Amino acid sequence: NMPDLLVFTAIVPKIFGSKIILDIHDVMSEVFLSKNSNSSNFLIKMLKIQERISAKFADYVLSVDEYHMKVIECHGVNIEKITVISNFPDEDLFKPIAIEDKEENLFKLIFHGTISKVYGLETVINGIFKIKGKIPGLKFIIIGEGDYESEIFDLIMVKKLQDIILFNNKKIPHEQVPEEIANADLGIVSCPDITAVYQNKFLEYISMGIPTLIEYNDMVYKFYKDYNLEFYNRNDPDSFAEKLYYLYSDRDRYNELKETTRKLAKKFKWSSEKRKYLDLVDELLN
């Protein structure tokens, strides 16, 4: 949770014997730095201190992946209190959906989630501008809300891409996400400054059998480099345009990527993480 200090709302149950789990889903100091690169060292230090105090109050701390677990440990949290429960998609919800009336002449890209500067959508839009006219039936669907909506709308208008890019600035219930993205040909994962290796949108795309084109990120690349995924250069519209055209024109490579997606979907499943979480709760209660 953010802020971590919200864990102290459980102080009365704690006094009467309840067990407390703190889910540090996002490390506050890292999130703050990604949005405020000029932040003072004092402020970052205070964020780490409140994280450490909050974790000490809890009986267990959850982390979303191994990288963030190490970050939290480096901030002074006892490693023995930290358990990794990854936010993998529920395979009963996110699974391939057969589209009966899929339009054959379209090549659809999809991006869903928070509309924030940190996700680098400008690179994607500028890349589409560079490749405009080279891919017949190209469509890019953006779904989500955020503090960067007006800038994205303006860029689409300036580049005159209204006929290619559809921006649905709306927040959709989690259970409706699969039907919104089901008929996409390619998921776009733009993440230049994101440190999480298990990004929700990426995992949801692969769970539904949708291949992805991913913005290069050192951490993401190192983790997935053996899976034969497709990356475009960070903050590089030309690289995005080149890779997009490559995946559109080379069906063998596209089908290879689709097969990789199926293999990854078997690996990253919520059912295994759910079992770990329930075992942790049982351990605390016993």
C-alpha positions in Angstrom: 0.0 0.0 0.0 1.0 3.6 -0.3 1.8 5.2 2.0 3.2 2.3 4.0 2.3 4.1 7.3 -1.4 3.1 6.6 -0.5 -0.2 8.2 -0.8 1.6 11.6 -4.6 1.8 11.0 -4.5 -1.8 12.2 -2.9 -1.0 15.6 -6.1 -1.8 17.7 -6.5 -5.3 16.1 -2.8 -5.8 16.5 -3.0 -5.0 20.3 -5.8 -7.6 20.6 -3.7 -10.3 18.8 -4.5 -10.0 15.1 -1.7 -10.8 12.6 -0.8 -8.0 10.2 0.4 -8.4 6.6 1.8 -5.3 4.8 1.8 -5.5 1.0 4.6 -3.2 -0.2 3.4 -3.5 -3.8 5.3 -0.4 -4.9 8.4 0.8 -3.1 7.5 4.4 -2.3 11.0 5.9 -2.6 11.4 4.4 -6.1 8.0 5.6 -7.2 8.7 9.0 -5.9 12.1 9.2 -7.6 10.6 8.1 -10.9 8.1 11.0 -10.8 10.4 13.6 -9.1 14.0 13.0 -10.3 15.2 16.1 -8.4 13.9 15.0 -5.0 16.1 15.8 -2.0 18.1 13.0 -0.4 16.5 13.9 2.9 13.0 13.2 1.6 14.0 9.9 0.1 15.7 8.9 3.3 12.5 9.7 5.2 10.4 7.5 2.8 12.8 4.6 3.5 12.6 5.2 7.3 8.7 5.1 7.2 8.9 1.9 5.1 11.2 0.3 7.7 9.0 1.4 10.6 5.9 0.1 8.9 7.5 -3.2 8.0 8.7 -3.7 11.6 5.1 -3.2 12.8 3.8 -5.9 10.5 4.1 -9.7 11.0 4.9 -10.3 7.4 5.7 -8.1 4.4 4.7 -9.0 0.8 6.8 -8.0 -2.2 5.8 -8.3 -5.8 9.1 -9.7 -7.1 12.6 -10.7 -6.2 14.1 -7.3 -7.2 11.8 -5.3 -5.0 12.4 -7.8 -2.2 16.1 -7.0 -2.3 15.4 -3.3 -2.5 13.2 -3.5 0.7 15.9 -5.6 2.4 18.5 -2.9 1.5 16.3 -0.3 3.1 16.6 -2.2 6.4 13.7 -4.6 6.5 14.4 -8.1 7.9 14.6 -10.5 4.9 13.0 -13.3 7.0 9.8 -11.2 7.2 9.5 -10.7 3.4 7.6 -13.1 1.1 7.3 -12.7 -2.7 3.7 -13.0 -3.9 3.7 -12.0 -7.6 0.7 -10.2 -9.1 0.2 -12.8 -11.9 -3.1 -12.7 -13.8 -5.9 -15.0 -12.8 -5.9 -17.6 -15.6 -9.6 -18.2 -15.1 -10.2 -14.5 -16.1 -7.3 -13.7 -18.5 -7.4 -16.5 -21.1 -7.5 -16.6 -24.9 -11.0 -15.6 -26.2 -12.1 -16.6 -29.6 -13.4 -13.6 -31.6 -16.1 -14.7 -34.1 -16.3 -11.5 -36.1 -12.6 -10.4 -36.1 -11.9 -8.0 -38.9 -9.2 -9.6 -41.0 -8.0 -6.4 -42.7 -7.0 -4.7 -39.4 -3.7 -4.9 -37.4 -4.7 -3.8 -33.9 -2.3 -2.6 -31.2 -3.4 -2.3 -27.6 -2.3 -0.4 -24.5 -4.3 -0.4 -21.4 -3.7 1.0 -17.9 -2.7 4.2 -16.2 -2.0 7.1 -18.6 1.2 8.6 -17.1 4.3 10.2 -18.5 6.4 7.5 -17.0 4.9 4.9 -19.5 6.4 6.6 -22.5 3.4 6.6 -24.8 4.8 9.5 -26.8 7.5 7.2 -28.2 4.8 4.8 -29.4 2.6 7.6 -30.9 5.6 9.2 -32.7 6.6 5.8 -34.0 3.2 5.2 -35.4 3.4 8.7 -37.1 6.6 7.6 -38.8 5.1 4.4 -40.1 1.8 5.9 -41.1 0.6 4.4 -44.4 3.0 1.5 -44.4 0.7 -0.9 -42.5 -2.8 -1.2 -44.0 -5.5 -1.3 -41.4 -3.2 -0.2 -38.5 -5.2 0.7 -35.4 -3.8 1.6 -32.0 -6.3 1.4 -29.1 -5.4 3.2 -25.8 -7.6 2.5 -22.8 -7.1 4.2 -19.4 -7.1 7.3 -17.3 -4.4 9.3 -15.7 -2.7 12.7 -15.2 -1.2 12.6 -18.7 -4.4 12.4 -20.7 -4.5 15.9 -22.2 -0.9 15.6 -23.4 -1.7 12.3 -25.2 -4.8 13.8 -26.8 -2.9 16.8 -28.0 -0.1 14.7 -29.5 -2.6 12.6 -31.4 -4.2 15.7 -32.8 -0.9 17.4 -33.7 0.3 14.3 -35.5 -3.2 14.0 -37.2 -3.5 10.3 -36.2 -7.2 10.4 -35.2 -8.0 7.8 -37.9 -5.4 5.4 -36.5 -5.3 6.0 -32.7 -8.4 5.6 -30.6 -8.0 6.9 -27.1 -10.7 5.6 -24.8 -9.9 7.6 -21.6 -12.0 5.5 -19.3 -11.4 3.2 -16.4 -12.8 -0.2 -16.9 -13.6 -2.8 -14.2 -10.9 -5.4 -13.9 -13.2 -8.2 -14.9 -14.0 -6.4 -18.1 -10.4 -6.0 -19.3 -10.2 -9.3 -21.2 -13.1 -8.5 -23.5 -11.7 -5.0 -24.2 -8.3 -6.3 -25.3 -9.2 -9.8 -26.7 -9.1 -8.9 -30.4 -5.7 -7.2 -30.4 -2.9 -8.5 -32.6 -0.1 -7.0 -30.5 0.1 -5.6 -27.0 2.3 -2.6 -26.4 4.4 -2.5 -23.2 6.1 0.9 -22.9 8.0 1.0 -19.7 11.3 3.0 -19.9 11.5 3.9 -16.2 9.6 1.1 -14.6 11.6 -1.3 -12.4 9.0 -4.0 -12.0 9.7 -7.2 -14.0 6.2 -8.5 -13.6 4.2 -5.7 -15.3 0.5 -6.3 -15.2 -0.3 -5.3 -18.8 2.5 -7.6 -20.1 1.3 -10.6 -18.1 -2.3 -10.0 -19.0 -1.4 -9.9 -22.7 0.5 -13.1 -22.6 -2.2 -14.8 -20.5 -4.6 -14.1 -23.3 -2.2 -15.2 -26.0 -1.5 -11.7 -27.3 2.2 -11.2 -28.4 3.9 -8.1 -27.2 6.3 -5.4 -28.3 8.2 -4.1 -25.3 10.2 -1.0 -24.7 13.8 -1.8 -23.7 14.4 -1.6 -20.0 17.6 -3.1 -18.5 15.8 -5.0 -15.8 13.0 -6.3 -17.9 15.5 -7.4 -20.6 17.8 -9.2 -18.2 14.9 -11.1 -16.7 13.2 -12.1 -20.0 16.2 -12.2 -22.4 16.1 -16.0 -22.7 12.4 -16.0 -23.7 13.0 -14.6 -27.3 10.7 -11.6 -26.9 10.8 -8.5 -29.1 12.1 -5.2 -27.8 12.4 -1.7 -29.3 15.0 0.9 -28.2 14.1 3.1 -25.2 12.6 6.5 -26.1 13.3 5.8 -29.8 10.3 6.2 -32.2 12.3 5.0 -35.2 13.1 1.8 -33.4 9.5 1.3 -32.5 8.4 1.9 -36.1 11.0 -0.5 -37.4 10.1 -3.3 -35.0 6.4 -2.8 -35.5 6.7 -3.1 -39.3 9.0 -6.2 -38.8 6.3 -8.0 -36.7 3.6 -7.0 -39.2 5.5 -8.1 -42.3 7.3 -11.2 -41.0 4.5 -13.7 -40.1 7.0 -16.4 -39.1 8.5 -14.1 -36.5 5.1 -13.0 -35.4 3.9 -16.7 -35.0 7.2 -17.5 -33.2 6.4 -14.7 -30.7 2.9 -16.0 -30.3 4.3 -19.4 -29.4 6.6 -17.8 -26.8 3.5 -16.1 -25.4 1.8 -19.5 -24.9 4.9 -20.9 -23.0 5.1 -17.8 -20.7 1.4 -18.1 -20.0 1.9 -21.5 -18.4 4.7 -20.2 -16.2 3.2 -17.0 -14.8 -0.2 -18.1 -13.3 -2.0 -16.7 -10.3 -3.0 -20.1 -9.0 0.5 -20.9 -7.9 0.9 -17.5 -6.1 -2.5 -17.9 -4.6 -1.4 -21.1 -2.9 1.7 -19.4 -1.5 -0.5 -16.6 -0.1 -3.0 -19.0 1.5 -0.1 -21.0 3.0 1.3 -17.8 4.5 -2.0 -16.9 6.0 -2.4 -20.4 7.5 1.1 -20.2 9.0 0.2 -16.9 10.7 -3.1 -18.1 12.0 -1.6 -21.3 13.4 
